[in-house]
């Protein structure tokens, strides 16, 4: 097996872990959407988002990856917000 094959195999393993974590995250997002609905809260909380990006990007061991992590994490939060909005729309029907 070549070094490229080894790296691709590892990426596949990481992607499997990410898929499981994504599912877990989205199930938790559903709970958050229900809480927000029940308490009249908005889906988007800009100060919380910025705090999350800052706090989590500081956990990186390789700080040169920070701008890429910030973009990836923002995308993750955007997907989470869209899921919350979709869930809340479904409940209105």
PyMOL Python script that loads the backbone (N, CA, C, O; Angstrom):
from pymol import cmd

cmd.read_pdbstr("""\
ATOM      1  N   UNK A   1       0.850  -1.185   0.000  1.00  0.00           N
ATOM      2  CA  UNK A   1       0.000   0.000   0.000  1.00  0.00           C
ATOM      3  C   UNK A   1       0.891   1.243   0.000  1.00  0.00           C
ATOM      4  O   UNK A   1       1.847   1.338   0.770  1.00  0.00           O
ATOM      5  N   UNK A   2       0.563   2.181  -0.869  1.00  0.00           N
ATOM      6  CA  UNK A   2       1.366   3.396  -0.975  1.00  0.00           C
ATOM      7  C   UNK A   2       1.032   4.361   0.175  1.00  0.00           C
ATOM      8  O   UNK A   2       0.048   4.189   0.894  1.00  0.00           O
ATOM      9  N   UNK A   3       1.866   5.352   0.314  1.00  0.00           N
ATOM     10  CA  UNK A   3       1.628   6.377   1.336  1.00  0.00           C
ATOM     11  C   UNK A   3       0.302   7.089   1.058  1.00  0.00           C
ATOM     12  O   UNK A   3      -0.424   7.447   1.986  1.00  0.00           O
ATOM     13  N   UNK A   4      -0.007   7.290  -0.223  1.00  0.00           N
ATOM     14  CA  UNK A   4      -1.271   7.923  -0.586  1.00  0.00           C
ATOM     15  C   UNK A   4      -2.446   7.035  -0.175  1.00  0.00           C
ATOM     16  O   UNK A   4      -3.433   7.525   0.374  1.00  0.00           O
ATOM     17  N   UNK A   5      -2.342   5.752  -0.437  1.00  0.00           N
ATOM     18  CA  UNK A   5      -3.401   4.818  -0.050  1.00  0.00           C
ATOM     19  C   UNK A   5      -3.592   4.800   1.466  1.00  0.00           C
ATOM     20  O   UNK A   5      -4.720   4.765   1.959  1.00  0.00           O
ATOM     21  N   UNK A   6      -2.486   4.823   2.194  1.00  0.00           N
ATOM     22  CA  UNK A   6      -2.545   4.843   3.664  1.00  0.00           C
ATOM     23  C   UNK A   6      -3.253   6.108   4.150  1.00  0.00           C
ATOM     24  O   UNK A   6      -4.102   6.054   5.040  1.00  0.00           O
ATOM     25  N   UNK A   7      -2.892   7.240   3.556  1.00  0.00           N
ATOM     26  CA  UNK A   7      -3.508   8.504   3.951  1.00  0.00           C
ATOM     27  C   UNK A   7      -4.998   8.514   3.622  1.00  0.00           C
ATOM     28  O   UNK A   7      -5.810   8.989   4.416  1.00  0.00           O
ATOM     29  N   UNK A   8      -5.355   7.993   2.455  1.00  0.00           N
ATOM     30  CA  UNK A   8      -6.768   7.934   2.082  1.00  0.00           C
ATOM     31  C   UNK A   8      -7.551   6.998   2.996  1.00  0.00           C
ATOM     32  O   UNK A   8      -8.706   7.263   3.329  1.00  0.00           O
ATOM     33  N   UNK A   9      -6.924   5.922   3.391  1.00  0.00           N
ATOM     34  CA  UNK A   9      -7.575   5.007   4.322  1.00  0.00           C
ATOM     35  C   UNK A   9      -7.844   5.717   5.649  1.00  0.00           C
ATOM     36  O   UNK A   9      -8.922   5.577   6.225  1.00  0.00           O
ATOM     37  N   UNK A  10      -6.869   6.472   6.126  1.00  0.00           N
ATOM     38  CA  UNK A  10      -7.043   7.214   7.378  1.00  0.00           C
ATOM     39  C   UNK A  10      -8.132   8.277   7.241  1.00  0.00           C
ATOM     40  O   UNK A  10      -8.929   8.470   8.159  1.00  0.00           O
ATOM     41  N   UNK A  11      -8.168   8.966   6.098  1.00  0.00           N
ATOM     42  CA  UNK A  11      -9.227   9.955   5.857  1.00  0.00           C
ATOM     43  C   UNK A  11     -10.597   9.273   5.920  1.00  0.00           C
ATOM     44  O   UNK A  11     -11.529   9.822   6.507  1.00  0.00           O
ATOM     45  N   UNK A  12     -10.728   8.095   5.330  1.00  0.00           N
ATOM     46  CA  UNK A  12     -11.996   7.361   5.370  1.00  0.00           C
ATOM     47  C   UNK A  12     -12.396   7.027   6.808  1.00  0.00           C
ATOM     48  O   UNK A  12     -13.572   7.108   7.162  1.00  0.00           O
ATOM     49  N   UNK A  13     -11.429   6.658   7.625  1.00  0.00           N
ATOM     50  CA  UNK A  13     -11.707   6.366   9.036  1.00  0.00           C
ATOM     51  C   UNK A  13     -12.164   7.632   9.773  1.00  0.00           C
ATOM     52  O   UNK A  13     -13.117   7.600  10.552  1.00  0.00           O
ATOM     53  N   UNK A  14     -11.484   8.720   9.517  1.00  0.00           N
ATOM     54  CA  UNK A  14     -11.845   9.990  10.144  1.00  0.00           C
ATOM     55  C   UNK A  14     -13.240  10.410   9.698  1.00  0.00           C
ATOM     56  O   UNK A  14     -14.043  10.873  10.508  1.00  0.00           O
ATOM     57  N   UNK A  15     -13.528  10.248   8.405  1.00  0.00           N
ATOM     58  CA  UNK A  15     -14.849  10.616   7.890  1.00  0.00           C
ATOM     59  C   UNK A  15     -15.955   9.794   8.545  1.00  0.00           C
ATOM     60  O   UNK A  15     -17.045  10.311   8.791  1.00  0.00           O
ATOM     61  N   UNK A  16     -15.688   8.529   8.828  1.00  0.00           N
ATOM     62  CA  UNK A  16     -16.672   7.701   9.532  1.00  0.00           C
ATOM     63  C   UNK A  16     -16.925   8.249  10.937  1.00  0.00           C
ATOM     64  O   UNK A  16     -18.065   8.300  11.398  1.00  0.00           O
ATOM     65  N   UNK A  17     -15.865   8.650  11.600  1.00  0.00           N
ATOM     66  CA  UNK A  17     -16.008   9.242  12.934  1.00  0.00           C
ATOM     67  C   UNK A  17     -16.780  10.557  12.856  1.00  0.00           C
ATOM     68  O   UNK A  17     -17.640  10.829  13.694  1.00  0.00           O
ATOM     69  N   UNK A  18     -16.467  11.370  11.847  1.00  0.00           N
ATOM     70  CA  UNK A  18     -17.158  12.645  11.682  1.00  0.00           C
ATOM     71  C   UNK A  18     -18.647  12.437  11.410  1.00  0.00           C
ATOM     72  O   UNK A  18     -19.478  13.197  11.906  1.00  0.00           O
ATOM     73  N   UNK A  19     -18.988  11.415  10.626  1.00  0.00           N
ATOM     74  CA  UNK A  19     -20.403  11.142  10.333  1.00  0.00           C
ATOM     75  C   UNK A  19     -21.157  10.803  11.614  1.00  0.00           C
ATOM     76  O   UNK A  19     -22.273  11.278  11.829  1.00  0.00           O
ATOM     77  N   UNK A  20     -20.551   9.990  12.453  1.00  0.00           N
ATOM     78  CA  UNK A  20     -21.187   9.629  13.728  1.00  0.00           C
ATOM     79  C   UNK A  20     -21.324  10.852  14.631  1.00  0.00           C
ATOM     80  O   UNK A  20     -22.360  11.037  15.269  1.00  0.00           O
ATOM     81  N   UNK A  21     -20.298  11.678  14.689  1.00  0.00           N
ATOM     82  CA  UNK A  21     -20.349  12.891  15.500  1.00  0.00           C
ATOM     83  C   UNK A  21     -21.356  13.893  14.939  1.00  0.00           C
ATOM     84  O   UNK A  21     -22.032  14.586  15.699  1.00  0.00           O
ATOM     85  N   UNK A  22     -21.457  13.971  13.615  1.00  0.00           N
ATOM     86  CA  UNK A  22     -22.443  14.853  12.993  1.00  0.00           C
ATOM     87  C   UNK A  22     -23.855  14.445  13.417  1.00  0.00           C
ATOM     88  O   UNK A  22     -24.669  15.290  13.790  1.00  0.00           O
ATOM     89  N   UNK A  23     -24.129  13.158  13.355  1.00  0.00           N
ATOM     90  CA  UNK A  23     -25.446  12.676  13.770  1.00  0.00           C
ATOM     91  C   UNK A  23     -25.734  13.023  15.224  1.00  0.00           C
ATOM     92  O   UNK A  23     -26.821  13.495  15.557  1.00  0.00           O
ATOM     93  N   UNK A  24     -24.768  12.789  16.068  1.00  0.00           N
ATOM     94  CA  UNK A  24     -24.928  13.100  17.489  1.00  0.00           C
ATOM     95  C   UNK A  24     -25.162  14.600  17.687  1.00  0.00           C
ATOM     96  O   UNK A  24     -26.010  15.003  18.483  1.00  0.00           O
ATOM     97  N   UNK A  25     -24.411  15.412  16.964  1.00  0.00           N
ATOM     98  CA  UNK A  25     -24.559  16.865  17.075  1.00  0.00           C
ATOM     99  C   UNK A  25     -25.955  17.288  16.637  1.00  0.00           C
ATOM    100  O   UNK A  25     -26.601  18.094  17.305  1.00  0.00           O
ATOM    101  N   UNK A  26     -26.418  16.749  15.522  1.00  0.00           N
ATOM    102  CA  UNK A  26     -27.718  17.155  14.996  1.00  0.00           C
ATOM    103  C   UNK A  26     -28.864  16.689  15.889  1.00  0.00           C
ATOM    104  O   UNK A  26     -29.883  17.373  15.982  1.00  0.00           O
ATOM    105  N   UNK A  27     -28.720  15.553  16.537  1.00  0.00           N
ATOM    106  CA  UNK A  27     -29.746  15.128  17.493  1.00  0.00           C
ATOM    107  C   UNK A  27     -29.806  16.106  18.672  1.00  0.00           C
ATOM    108  O   UNK A  27     -30.884  16.397  19.190  1.00  0.00           O
ATOM    109  N   UNK A  28     -28.665  16.598  19.081  1.00  0.00           N
ATOM    110  CA  UNK A  28     -28.613  17.591  20.151  1.00  0.00           C
ATOM    111  C   UNK A  28     -29.175  18.927  19.666  1.00  0.00           C
ATOM    112  O   UNK A  28     -29.844  19.633  20.422  1.00  0.00           O
ATOM    113  N   UNK A  29     -28.906  19.271  18.420  1.00  0.00           N
ATOM    114  CA  UNK A  29     -29.456  20.488  17.829  1.00  0.00           C
ATOM    115  C   UNK A  29     -30.986  20.435  17.846  1.00  0.00           C
ATOM    116  O   UNK A  29     -31.644  21.452  18.067  1.00  0.00           O
ATOM    117  N   UNK A  30     -31.540  19.265  17.614  1.00  0.00           N
ATOM    118  CA  UNK A  30     -33.001  19.103  17.665  1.00  0.00           C
ATOM    119  C   UNK A  30     -33.513  19.468  19.065  1.00  0.00           C
ATOM    120  O   UNK A  30     -34.528  20.151  19.199  1.00  0.00           O
ATOM    121  N   UNK A  31     -32.815  19.016  20.090  1.00  0.00           N
ATOM    122  CA  UNK A  31     -33.213  19.338  21.462  1.00  0.00           C
ATOM    123  C   UNK A  31     -33.122  20.846  21.712  1.00  0.00           C
ATOM    124  O   UNK A  31     -33.972  21.429  22.385  1.00  0.00           O
ATOM    125  N   UNK A  32     -32.093  21.455  21.167  1.00  0.00           N
ATOM    126  CA  UNK A  32     -31.923  22.903  21.313  1.00  0.00           C
ATOM    127  C   UNK A  32     -33.064  23.638  20.612  1.00  0.00           C
ATOM    128  O   UNK A  32     -33.600  24.607  21.150  1.00  0.00           O
ATOM    129  N   UNK A  33     -33.436  23.184  19.418  1.00  0.00           N
ATOM    130  CA  UNK A  33     -34.541  23.817  18.681  1.00  0.00           C
ATOM    131  C   UNK A  33     -35.834  23.731  19.486  1.00  0.00           C
ATOM    132  O   UNK A  33     -36.602  24.691  19.537  1.00  0.00           O
ATOM    133  N   UNK A  34     -36.072  22.586  20.113  1.00  0.00           N
ATOM    134  CA  UNK A  34     -37.279  22.425  20.923  1.00  0.00           C
ATOM    135  C   UNK A  34     -37.259  23.375  22.126  1.00  0.00           C
ATOM    136  O   UNK A  34     -38.275  23.980  22.467  1.00  0.00           O
ATOM    137  N   UNK A  35     -36.109  23.494  22.752  1.00  0.00           N
ATOM    138  CA  UNK A  35     -35.980  24.415  23.889  1.00  0.00           C
ATOM    139  C   UNK A  35     -36.238  25.856  23.434  1.00  0.00           C
ATOM    140  O   UNK A  35     -36.986  26.595  24.075  1.00  0.00           O
ATOM    141  N   UNK A  36     -35.617  26.237  22.332  1.00  0.00           N
ATOM    142  CA  UNK A  36     -35.786  27.602  21.828  1.00  0.00           C
ATOM    143  C   UNK A  36     -37.255  27.863  21.486  1.00  0.00           C
ATOM    144  O   UNK A  36     -37.783  28.936  21.777  1.00  0.00           O
ATOM    145  N   UNK A  37     -37.904  26.888  20.873  1.00  0.00           N
ATOM    146  CA  UNK A  37     -39.323  27.032  20.553  1.00  0.00           C
ATOM    147  C   UNK A  37     -40.137  27.245  21.822  1.00  0.00           C
ATOM    148  O   UNK A  37     -40.968  28.150  21.896  1.00  0.00           O
ATOM    149  N   UNK A  38     -39.891  26.405  22.814  1.00  0.00           N
ATOM    150  CA  UNK A  38     -40.652  26.453  24.062  1.00  0.00           C
ATOM    151  C   UNK A  38     -40.417  27.728  24.857  1.00  0.00           C
ATOM    152  O   UNK A  38     -41.274  28.139  25.639  1.00  0.00           O
ATOM    153  N   UNK A  39     -39.258  28.358  24.664  1.00  0.00           N
ATOM    154  CA  UNK A  39     -38.907  29.548  25.434  1.00  0.00           C
ATOM    155  C   UNK A  39     -38.876  30.827  24.590  1.00  0.00           C
ATOM    156  O   UNK A  39     -38.415  31.873  25.048  1.00  0.00           O
ATOM    157  N   UNK A  40     -39.367  30.729  23.365  1.00  0.00           N
ATOM    158  CA  UNK A  40     -39.459  31.900  22.507  1.00  0.00           C
ATOM    159  C   UNK A  40     -38.128  32.510  22.119  1.00  0.00           C
ATOM    160  O   UNK A  40     -38.023  33.724  21.940  1.00  0.00           O
ATOM    161  N   UNK A  41     -37.116  31.677  21.988  1.00  0.00           N
ATOM    162  CA  UNK A  41     -35.782  32.170  21.628  1.00  0.00           C
ATOM    163  C   UNK A  41     -35.560  32.089  20.128  1.00  0.00           C
ATOM    164  O   UNK A  41     -36.133  31.240  19.445  1.00  0.00           O
ATOM    165  N   UNK A  42     -34.728  32.977  19.630  1.00  0.00           N
ATOM    166  CA  UNK A  42     -34.367  32.978  18.215  1.00  0.00           C
ATOM    167  C   UNK A  42     -33.364  31.867  17.926  1.00  0.00           C
ATOM    168  O   UNK A  42     -32.601  31.461  18.803  1.00  0.00           O
ATOM    169  N   UNK A  43     -33.373  31.382  16.689  1.00  0.00           N
ATOM    170  CA  UNK A  43     -32.408  30.356  16.273  1.00  0.00           C
ATOM    171  C   UNK A  43     -30.994  30.936  16.289  1.00  0.00           C
ATOM    172  O   UNK A  43     -30.064  30.288  16.770  1.00  0.00           O
ATOM    173  N   UNK A  44     -30.831  32.138  15.773  1.00  0.00           N
ATOM    174  CA  UNK A  44     -29.504  32.730  15.612  1.00  0.00           C
ATOM    175  C   UNK A  44     -29.136  33.583  16.810  1.00  0.00           C
ATOM    176  O   UNK A  44     -29.875  34.488  17.197  1.00  0.00           O
ATOM    177  N   UNK A  45     -27.978  33.281  17.394  1.00  0.00           N
ATOM    178  CA  UNK A  45     -27.425  34.049  18.508  1.00  0.00           C
ATOM    179  C   UNK A  45     -25.986  34.417  18.124  1.00  0.00           C
ATOM    180  O   UNK A  45     -25.057  33.655  18.394  1.00  0.00           O
ATOM    181  N   UNK A  46     -25.802  35.586  17.494  1.00  0.00           N
ATOM    182  CA  UNK A  46     -24.480  35.937  16.963  1.00  0.00           C
ATOM    183  C   UNK A  46     -23.363  35.965  17.994  1.00  0.00           C
ATOM    184  O   UNK A  46     -22.243  35.553  17.692  1.00  0.00           O
ATOM    185  N   UNK A  47     -23.637  36.437  19.197  1.00  0.00           N
ATOM    186  CA  UNK A  47     -22.562  36.499  20.194  1.00  0.00           C
ATOM    187  C   UNK A  47     -22.136  35.092  20.611  1.00  0.00           C
ATOM    188  O   UNK A  47     -20.951  34.844  20.835  1.00  0.00           O
ATOM    189  N   UNK A  48     -23.087  34.178  20.713  1.00  0.00           N
ATOM    190  CA  UNK A  48     -22.749  32.792  21.056  1.00  0.00           C
ATOM    191  C   UNK A  48     -21.914  32.151  19.948  1.00  0.00           C
ATOM    192  O   UNK A  48     -20.959  31.425  20.221  1.00  0.00           O
ATOM    193  N   UNK A  49     -22.283  32.426  18.697  1.00  0.00           N
ATOM    194  CA  UNK A  49     -21.518  31.867  17.580  1.00  0.00           C
ATOM    195  C   UNK A  49     -20.069  32.321  17.623  1.00  0.00           C
ATOM    196  O   UNK A  49     -19.153  31.506  17.511  1.00  0.00           O
ATOM    197  N   UNK A  50     -19.863  33.621  17.787  1.00  0.00           N
ATOM    198  CA  UNK A  50     -18.495  34.131  17.812  1.00  0.00           C
ATOM    199  C   UNK A  50     -17.714  33.567  18.997  1.00  0.00           C
ATOM    200  O   UNK A  50     -16.528  33.259  18.876  1.00  0.00           O
ATOM    201  N   UNK A  51     -18.379  33.436  20.134  1.00  0.00           N
ATOM    202  CA  UNK A  51     -17.742  32.843  21.304  1.00  0.00           C
ATOM    203  C   UNK A  51     -17.344  31.395  21.025  1.00  0.00           C
ATOM    204  O   UNK A  51     -16.249  30.968  21.391  1.00  0.00           O
ATOM    205  N   UNK A  52     -18.231  30.641  20.376  1.00  0.00           N
ATOM    206  CA  UNK A  52     -17.935  29.242  20.050  1.00  0.00           C
ATOM    207  C   UNK A  52     -16.743  29.128  19.106  1.00  0.00           C
ATOM    208  O   UNK A  52     -15.859  28.295  19.305  1.00  0.00           O
ATOM    209  N   UNK A  53     -16.727  29.965  18.086  1.00  0.00           N
ATOM    210  CA  UNK A  53     -15.605  29.920  17.136  1.00  0.00           C
ATOM    211  C   UNK A  53     -14.299  30.242  17.857  1.00  0.00           C
ATOM    212  O   UNK A  53     -13.302  29.542  17.684  1.00  0.00           O
ATOM    213  N   UNK A  54     -14.304  31.276  18.646  1.00  0.00           N
ATOM    214  CA  UNK A  54     -13.100  31.685  19.367  1.00  0.00           C
ATOM    215  C   UNK A  54     -12.628  30.585  20.330  1.00  0.00           C
ATOM    216  O   UNK A  54     -11.466  30.179  20.310  1.00  0.00           O
ATOM    217  N   UNK A  55     -13.552  30.119  21.166  1.00  0.00           N
ATOM    218  CA  UNK A  55     -13.211  29.126  22.189  1.00  0.00           C
ATOM    219  C   UNK A  55     -12.701  27.827  21.561  1.00  0.00           C
ATOM    220  O   UNK A  55     -11.696  27.266  21.998  1.00  0.00           O
ATOM    221  N   UNK A  56     -13.400  27.366  20.542  1.00  0.00           N
ATOM    222  CA  UNK A  56     -13.012  26.087  19.949  1.00  0.00           C
ATOM    223  C   UNK A  56     -11.772  26.179  19.073  1.00  0.00           C
ATOM    224  O   UNK A  56     -10.996  25.226  19.001  1.00  0.00           O
ATOM    225  N   UNK A  57     -11.577  27.305  18.410  1.00  0.00           N
ATOM    226  CA  UNK A  57     -10.366  27.431  17.594  1.00  0.00           C
ATOM    227  C   UNK A  57      -9.112  27.511  18.459  1.00  0.00           C
ATOM    228  O   UNK A  57      -8.021  27.163  18.007  1.00  0.00           O
ATOM    229  N   UNK A  58      -9.263  27.961  19.684  1.00  0.00           N
ATOM    230  CA  UNK A  58      -8.112  28.000  20.590  1.00  0.00           C
ATOM    231  C   UNK A  58      -7.691  26.607  21.050  1.00  0.00           C
ATOM    232  O   UNK A  58      -6.595  26.438  21.583  1.00  0.00           O
ATOM    233  N   UNK A  59      -8.536  25.625  20.852  1.00  0.00           N
ATOM    234  CA  UNK A  59      -8.206  24.251  21.229  1.00  0.00           C
ATOM    235  C   UNK A  59      -7.290  23.574  20.215  1.00  0.00           C
ATOM    236  O   UNK A  59      -6.739  22.506  20.481  1.00  0.00           O
ATOM    237  N   UNK A  60      -7.133  24.195  19.064  1.00  0.00           N
ATOM    238  CA  UNK A  60      -6.272  23.614  18.036  1.00  0.00           C
ATOM    239  C   UNK A  60      -4.820  23.586  18.504  1.00  0.00           C
ATOM    240  O   UNK A  60      -4.314  24.562  19.057  1.00  0.00           O
ATOM    241  N   UNK A  61      -4.174  22.476  18.279  1.00  0.00           N
ATOM    242  CA  UNK A  61      -2.740  22.397  18.571  1.00  0.00           C
ATOM    243  C   UNK A  61      -1.942  23.115  17.488  1.00  0.00           C
ATOM    244  O   UNK A  61      -0.915  23.735  17.762  1.00  0.00           O
ATOM    245  N   UNK A  62      -2.431  23.020  16.260  1.00  0.00           N
ATOM    246  CA  UNK A  62      -1.771  23.664  15.127  1.00  0.00           C
ATOM    247  C   UNK A  62      -2.552  24.934  14.777  1.00  0.00           C
ATOM    248  O   UNK A  62      -3.523  24.891  14.021  1.00  0.00           O
ATOM    249  N   UNK A  63      -2.118  26.050  15.332  1.00  0.00           N
ATOM    250  CA  UNK A  63      -2.840  27.316  15.155  1.00  0.00           C
ATOM    251  C   UNK A  63      -2.804  27.831  13.715  1.00  0.00           C
ATOM    252  O   UNK A  63      -3.579  28.721  13.364  1.00  0.00           O
ATOM    253  N   UNK A  64      -1.922  27.288  12.882  1.00  0.00           N
ATOM    254  CA  UNK A  64      -1.916  27.701  11.477  1.00  0.00           C
ATOM    255  C   UNK A  64      -3.189  27.238  10.763  1.00  0.00           C
ATOM    256  O   UNK A  64      -3.508  27.726   9.679  1.00  0.00           O
ATOM    257  N   UNK A  65      -3.910  26.299  11.370  1.00  0.00           N
ATOM    258  CA  UNK A  65      -5.157  25.806  10.791  1.00  0.00           C
ATOM    259  C   UNK A  65      -6.371  26.615  11.228  1.00  0.00           C
ATOM    260  O   UNK A  65      -7.487  26.352  10.779  1.00  0.00           O
ATOM    261  N   UNK A  66      -6.161  27.593  12.096  1.00  0.00           N
ATOM    262  CA  UNK A  66      -7.267  28.359  12.685  1.00  0.00           C
ATOM    263  C   UNK A  66      -8.221  28.966  11.656  1.00  0.00           C
ATOM    264  O   UNK A  66      -9.433  28.826  11.824  1.00  0.00           O
ATOM    265  N   UNK A  67      -7.745  29.633  10.599  1.00  0.00           N
ATOM    266  CA  UNK A  67      -8.704  30.203   9.652  1.00  0.00           C
ATOM    267  C   UNK A  67      -9.542  29.136   8.944  1.00  0.00           C
ATOM    268  O   UNK A  67     -10.710  29.371   8.634  1.00  0.00           O
ATOM    269  N   UNK A  68      -8.959  27.982   8.690  1.00  0.00           N
ATOM    270  CA  UNK A  68      -9.686  26.896   8.027  1.00  0.00           C
ATOM    271  C   UNK A  68     -10.694  26.264   8.987  1.00  0.00           C
ATOM    272  O   UNK A  68     -11.815  25.924   8.609  1.00  0.00           O
ATOM    273  N   UNK A  69     -10.265  26.121  10.225  1.00  0.00           N
ATOM    274  CA  UNK A  69     -11.177  25.597  11.237  1.00  0.00           C
ATOM    275  C   UNK A  69     -12.351  26.541  11.432  1.00  0.00           C
ATOM    276  O   UNK A  69     -13.496  26.100  11.528  1.00  0.00           O
ATOM    277  N   UNK A  70     -12.074  27.836  11.491  1.00  0.00           N
ATOM    278  CA  UNK A  70     -13.134  28.825  11.682  1.00  0.00           C
ATOM    279  C   UNK A  70     -14.163  28.736  10.554  1.00  0.00           C
ATOM    280  O   UNK A  70     -15.368  28.787  10.803  1.00  0.00           O
ATOM    281  N   UNK A  71     -13.691  28.604   9.322  1.00  0.00           N
ATOM    282  CA  UNK A  71     -14.608  28.466   8.181  1.00  0.00           C
ATOM    283  C   UNK A  71     -15.427  27.182   8.293  1.00  0.00           C
ATOM    284  O   UNK A  71     -16.642  27.195   8.096  1.00  0.00           O
ATOM    285  N   UNK A  72     -14.767  26.094   8.606  1.00  0.00           N
ATOM    286  CA  UNK A  72     -15.435  24.792   8.721  1.00  0.00           C
ATOM    287  C   UNK A  72     -16.456  24.815   9.859  1.00  0.00           C
ATOM    288  O   UNK A  72     -17.564  24.298   9.720  1.00  0.00           O
ATOM    289  N   UNK A  73     -16.078  25.404  10.957  1.00  0.00           N
ATOM    290  CA  UNK A  73     -16.970  25.455  12.114  1.00  0.00           C
ATOM    291  C   UNK A  73     -18.164  26.364  11.839  1.00  0.00           C
ATOM    292  O   UNK A  73     -19.284  26.064  12.252  1.00  0.00           O
ATOM    293  N   UNK A  74     -17.925  27.477  11.143  1.00  0.00           N
ATOM    294  CA  UNK A  74     -19.032  28.363  10.766  1.00  0.00           C
ATOM    295  C   UNK A  74     -20.018  27.625   9.867  1.00  0.00           C
ATOM    296  O   UNK A  74     -21.232  27.745  10.029  1.00  0.00           O
ATOM    297  N   UNK A  75     -19.480  26.858   8.914  1.00  0.00           N
ATOM    298  CA  UNK A  75     -20.353  26.056   8.045  1.00  0.00           C
ATOM    299  C   UNK A  75     -21.171  25.062   8.859  1.00  0.00           C
ATOM    300  O   UNK A  75     -22.355  24.862   8.592  1.00  0.00           O
ATOM    301  N   UNK A  76     -20.547  24.447   9.843  1.00  0.00           N
ATOM    302  CA  UNK A  76     -21.241  23.498  10.708  1.00  0.00           C
ATOM    303  C   UNK A  76     -22.380  24.183  11.453  1.00  0.00           C
ATOM    304  O   UNK A  76     -23.486  23.649  11.536  1.00  0.00           O
ATOM    305  N   UNK A  77     -22.109  25.356  11.989  1.00  0.00           N
ATOM    306  CA  UNK A  77     -23.150  26.086  12.706  1.00  0.00           C
ATOM    307  C   UNK A  77     -24.260  26.542  11.752  1.00  0.00           C
ATOM    308  O   UNK A  77     -25.430  26.572  12.134  1.00  0.00           O
ATOM    309  N   UNK A  78     -23.902  26.894  10.523  1.00  0.00           N
ATOM    310  CA  UNK A  78     -24.909  27.291   9.542  1.00  0.00           C
ATOM    311  C   UNK A  78     -25.849  26.120   9.225  1.00  0.00           C
ATOM    312  O   UNK A  78     -27.061  26.308   9.116  1.00  0.00           O
ATOM    313  N   UNK A  79     -25.298  24.932   9.081  1.00  0.00           N
ATOM    314  CA  UNK A  79     -26.119  23.742   8.844  1.00  0.00           C
ATOM    315  C   UNK A  79     -27.019  23.486  10.053  1.00  0.00           C
ATOM    316  O   UNK A  79     -28.189  23.141   9.889  1.00  0.00           O
ATOM    317  N   UNK A  80     -26.492  23.650  11.243  1.00  0.00           N
ATOM    318  CA  UNK A  80     -27.270  23.454  12.466  1.00  0.00           C
ATOM    319  C   UNK A  80     -28.426  24.450  12.552  1.00  0.00           C
ATOM    320  O   UNK A  80     -29.537  24.081  12.933  1.00  0.00           O
ATOM    321  N   UNK A  81     -28.169  25.701  12.200  1.00  0.00           N
ATOM    322  CA  UNK A  81     -29.223  26.721  12.230  1.00  0.00           C
ATOM    323  C   UNK A  81     -30.302  26.397  11.202  1.00  0.00           C
ATOM    324  O   UNK A  81     -31.493  26.549  11.477  1.00  0.00           O
ATOM    325  N   UNK A  82     -29.881  25.950  10.013  1.00  0.00           N
ATOM    326  CA  UNK A  82     -30.864  25.609   8.987  1.00  0.00           C
ATOM    327  C   UNK A  82     -31.726  24.434   9.436  1.00  0.00           C
ATOM    328  O   UNK A  82     -32.935  24.426   9.204  1.00  0.00           O
ATOM    329  N   UNK A  83     -31.119  23.455  10.068  1.00  0.00           N
ATOM    330  CA  UNK A  83     -31.866  22.311  10.594  1.00  0.00           C
ATOM    331  C   UNK A  83     -32.876  22.771  11.646  1.00  0.00           C
ATOM    332  O   UNK A  83     -34.022  22.319  11.647  1.00  0.00           O
ATOM    333  N   UNK A  84     -32.457  23.661  12.536  1.00  0.00           N
ATOM    334  CA  UNK A  84     -33.384  24.195  13.536  1.00  0.00           C
ATOM    335  C   UNK A  84     -34.548  24.908  12.863  1.00  0.00           C
ATOM    336  O   UNK A  84     -35.704  24.707  13.235  1.00  0.00           O
ATOM    337  N   UNK A  85     -34.246  25.733  11.884  1.00  0.00           N
ATOM    338  CA  UNK A  85     -35.314  26.460  11.183  1.00  0.00           C
ATOM    339  C   UNK A  85     -36.279  25.496  10.498  1.00  0.00           C
ATOM    340  O   UNK A  85     -37.495  25.680  10.546  1.00  0.00           O
ATOM    341  N   UNK A  86     -35.727  24.474   9.865  1.00  0.00           N
ATOM    342  CA  UNK A  86     -36.564  23.481   9.188  1.00  0.00           C
ATOM    343  C   UNK A  86     -37.448  22.739  10.183  1.00  0.00           C
ATOM    344  O   UNK A  86     -38.627  22.501   9.921  1.00  0.00           O
ATOM    345  N   UNK A  87     -36.872  22.374  11.328  1.00  0.00           N
ATOM    346  CA  UNK A  87     -37.659  21.684  12.354  1.00  0.00           C
ATOM    347  C   UNK A  87     -38.792  22.568  12.854  1.00  0.00           C
ATOM    348  O   UNK A  87     -39.918  22.101  13.027  1.00  0.00           O
ATOM    349  N   UNK A  88     -38.500  23.828  13.082  1.00  0.00           N
ATOM    350  CA  UNK A  88     -39.512  24.743  13.593  1.00  0.00           C
ATOM    351  C   UNK A  88     -40.604  25.006  12.554  1.00  0.00           C
ATOM    352  O   UNK A  88     -41.769  25.173  12.916  1.00  0.00           O
ATOM    353  N   UNK A  89     -40.245  25.045  11.277  1.00  0.00           N
ATOM    354  CA  UNK A  89     -41.243  25.211  10.214  1.00  0.00           C
ATOM    355  C   UNK A  89     -42.162  23.998  10.142  1.00  0.00           C
ATOM    356  O   UNK A  89     -43.374  24.132   9.971  1.00  0.00           O
ATOM    357  N   UNK A  90     -41.561  22.795  10.278  1.00  0.00           N
ATOM    358  CA  UNK A  90     -42.365  21.565  10.239  1.00  0.00           C
ATOM    359  C   UNK A  90     -43.391  21.550  11.342  1.00  0.00           C
ATOM    360  O   UNK A  90     -44.524  21.114  11.143  1.00  0.00           O
ATOM    361  N   UNK A  91     -42.993  22.029  12.515  1.00  0.00           N
ATOM    362  CA  UNK A  91     -43.905  22.020  13.658  1.00  0.00           C
ATOM    363  C   UNK A  91     -45.040  23.018  13.491  1.00  0.00           C
ATOM    364  O   UNK A  91     -46.107  22.851  14.082  1.00  0.00           O
ATOM    365  N   UNK A  92     -44.815  24.066  12.682  1.00  0.00           N
ATOM    366  CA  UNK A  92     -45.861  25.060  12.457  1.00  0.00           C
ATOM    367  C   UNK A  92     -46.981  24.502  11.584  1.00  0.00           C
ATOM    368  O   UNK A  92     -48.113  24.982  11.647  1.00  0.00           O
ATOM    369  N   UNK A  93     -46.677  23.501  10.775  1.00  0.00           N
ATOM    370  CA  UNK A  93     -47.676  22.940   9.844  1.00  0.00           C
ATOM    371  C   UNK A  93     -48.708  22.109  10.543  1.00  0.00           C
ATOM    372  O   UNK A  93     -49.609  21.573   9.898  1.00  0.00           O
TER     373      UNK A  93
END
""", "prot")
cmd.dss("prot")
cmd.show_as("cartoon", "prot")
cmd.util.cbc("prot")
cmd.orient("prot")
